[in-house]
Amino acid sequence: MSRTVRRQRVPIALLVPAGLGLAFLVLPLAGLLIRTPWTTLPRRLTEPGVLTALRLSLETATVATLLCVALGVPLAWLLARVEFPGRRLVRALVTVPLVLPPVVGGVALLLVFGRRGLIGSWLDETFGVTLPFTTAGVVLAEAFVAMPFLVIAVEGALRGADPRYEEAAATLGAGRFTTFTRVTLPLVAPGVAAGAVLCWARALGEFGATITFAGNYPGRTQTMPLAVYLALETDLQAAIVLSLILLTVSVVILAALRDKWVGTT
């Protein structure tokens, strides 16, 4: 059933600040596109440093997303389906990385997983494993800041799913794990996919926690955002090219997920 959109006059008092807000958000992006060195773009995109940073970013973001899916989907199910004392507190703690400054997150990771951290000292003494300033540290930092996006998306999908299918499976003798894997997951698969994509995009753009916990070592921990930061000090054109890659990925992600938030007319 089609909806009829009623046209109405827009008050000038709203139109002017709305236009200014749009310009404030769009002009920096337009400036990036205008200042992009299009003539040398192909050559710059194939430079070893750019390719190395891009490869490392794609690999770590993908591994971080897989880690978030493995841990975040069960956590989202727990928050959406199980009543337990302190559930609101747990939900609040899960969303803290959304508002926590990434640098603070990096410091927190150091205090837990550093060589003298709460868990890091045990890992170092028992297994000889050191996470800070390694590629694994990059994955850990990206997963820390990106997992809330997945949990929120999957929990919302679970709350919107019809629980009668799960109840029917239970009455037919299916166990809770079987119901979760055979009924619940297929029901919320679009939400899981959307959350995973958002999680991946957030991990790809992570900067503060990564540079604090994993450092900025080319080929090992220098992801695309860190490469942009470093290039700003020596080569503005290279920084613009790297920024353009991240901008393109962000636009593609948002365009692919647009229908998840914006209804069609």
N, C-alpha and C positions, 0 to 999 in steps of 0.2 A: 504494500500500500504506500503510495507516494505521499510525501509530506509537502504541504504548501507553505512556502516561506513568505511571510508577510513583510513587504518592504516598508521601511520606516525611515524617517529623516534622522540623521545622526546629529546630535547636539554638537556644536562647535567646541564646547567646553570639554567634550570627550574625544573628538576627532583630532584635535591638535596634540594632546599628550600621547594619544595612541600612535599617531604618526611619528612623533619624536621617539617613542619607545621602539617602534619598528626600525627607524633609522639607526638608533643606537645599537641594535642587535645586528643589523645587516651591513652597515658601512664597514666595520672591521673586516668582515668576510669579503666584501667587495674589494677592499684595499689589498687583501692578500692575493686575490685573483688578478687585480690590476698590476701589482708589482711582481708577479711571477715571471721569471725569465723564460718565456715560452720557447724562444729560439734555441736555448741551450738545455731545455728541459730533458730531452731524451738522453743526452750525454751525462747530465748530472744524476739522472735516475739509475744509471748503470755504473756509477762510481762504486768502488769496493766498500767504502765506509757506509754508504747509503744501503747497499744490498745487505751488508752484514747486520746493520741495525734493524732493517726491515725483517730479515729472516729470524733474528733473535726475538723480535717483538711478536711475530706471528707464532713462533714455536712456544714461547712462554705464555702468551695469552691463551693459546689453545690448551696447553697443559693445565693452566690455572682454571680454565673453564671446566675442564673434565673433573678436576678436584672439587670445584664448587658444586657441580651436578651430583657427584657421589656423596657429598656431605650435606648439601643444601636441600635437595629434594626430600630426604627423610626428615630433616629439621622442619621444613615447611609443612609436611604431613603431620608432624607432631603438634605444631602450633595450630593447625586448622582442624584436626580431628580429635585431639585428646585434651580432656579437661584435667588440669593438674594445678596444684598450688603454685603461685608465682608465674603463671603463664604470661601475664602482662609484662612482668619484669623481664622475662626471657625475650619476649618480642621486642621490648625496648632496647635490650642489650644487643640484639641481632642488628638493629637498625643504627646503632651508634656509629659504625664506620661511615655511614652516609653523611653525617654532619661533622665527624671528627676531622680536623685538619690532617691531611695525609702525612705530613712530617711527624706529627704526634703519633700517628699509627706506626711509622717507622721506628720511632724511639721505643714505643711499647713492644714492638717485635724484637728489638735488640735486647730489651730487658728480660724477655722470655726465652728467645732462641739464640741469643748471643753466647759466646764461649763462656761467659760468666753468668748467663741468664738462668732462670728457674728450671727450664728444660734443656737449654743449650749446653749447660755444663755437664749434665748427665749424658747427653748424646756424645759430647766430645770425649768424656772419660771412658764411656762404655763401648762406643762404636767407632770413635775417632771421626765422627761426622761434624763438620762445621758448616753452618748454613749462611751466616752473614758474608756478603761480598762474593757470592757464588751465583751461578745461574739458578740453582734451586732456591736461593734466597729471593731472586726476582719473582719466581713463581709464587712463593709464599706471600710476598708483599702484594702482588696483584690479586691473589685469591682473597686476601684479607679485606681489601677495599671493594672488591667486586661481588663477593658472595651475597651481601644484602639485596642487591638487585634481583638475583635469582630467587632468593627466598621469598621476597615480597611478591614477585610475579607468580610463583608457583602456589603460594598460600592463597592469593586471590583467586586463582583458577580452581583450587580445591574447594574454596568456600562457595564458588559459583556452580560447582558440579552437583548434579542430582544425586544425593546419597542413597536413593532407592535402589540403584543398580548394585551398590556395594551391599546393601541389606539383602537383596535377592540372592547375591552370590553366597552370603553367609548362611542363608536359610537352606541353600543347596549343598552345604557341607564344606564350602571352601574355607581354608584357613585365612588368617589375616594377611600373611605374606603373599599367599596366592591371590587373594582379592586385590591386594595392592599392586602386584605386578601384572595381573591379567585384566583387571577391571579399572582400578583407579588411574594407573599411569596412562592407558589409552584415552581415558576421558579427559585428562588434563594435558595431553601431549602438546597441543598448541601453546598452552601457557608455559610449559617447560621449555619448548623451543624458543619462545619469545624471551623468556628469562635468561636462557643460555646465550642468546645473541646479545642482549643488553650487557650481560656479565662479560662476554668476550670483548665487546667494544670498550667497556670501562677498564678492563685489564689492559687492553692495548694502549690506552691513553694515560695509564698511571705514571706518575712522576715522583711525587713527594716521598711516599713510603719506600719506593724503589731506591732512590738515590740515598736515602738515609740508612736503609737496612742492607742494601746490596751494593751500593757504590756505583761508580761510573767508569767501568773498565771496558774498553772497546773489545768486541768479540765475545765477552763473557757476561757482562751485566748492562752494557750500554744499549738500551732499547731506543725506539724512535723518539719519544719525548725527551730523553736525556741527550740524544744526538742533536735535537733542535736547540736545547739549552747550550750545549757546547758550541754549536755552529754560530750562535748569536755573537759569541765573543770574537770570532775570527772571520766568518764568511756569511754575511747576511743572505746572499742569494741561496746558499745551501740550506740555511734555516728556513727560508721561504718554501723551497722545494719539499723539504721534509714535512713542513706544516701542511702543505697542500695535500700530501698523501694522507695524513691523518684526517684532514677535513673531508676528503673524498670518502674515506671509510665511514666517517660519522654520518654524512649525508645519505650514503647507501643504506646504512643500518636504519636510520630514521624513516627513510622512504619505504623500506621493506616492512617496517613495523607500524606504519601509520594507521592502518585499519584496526590495530589493537586498541587505539585510544580515540580515534576520530571516526564517528559514524558516517556512513555514506548516505547521500541524499537521494 
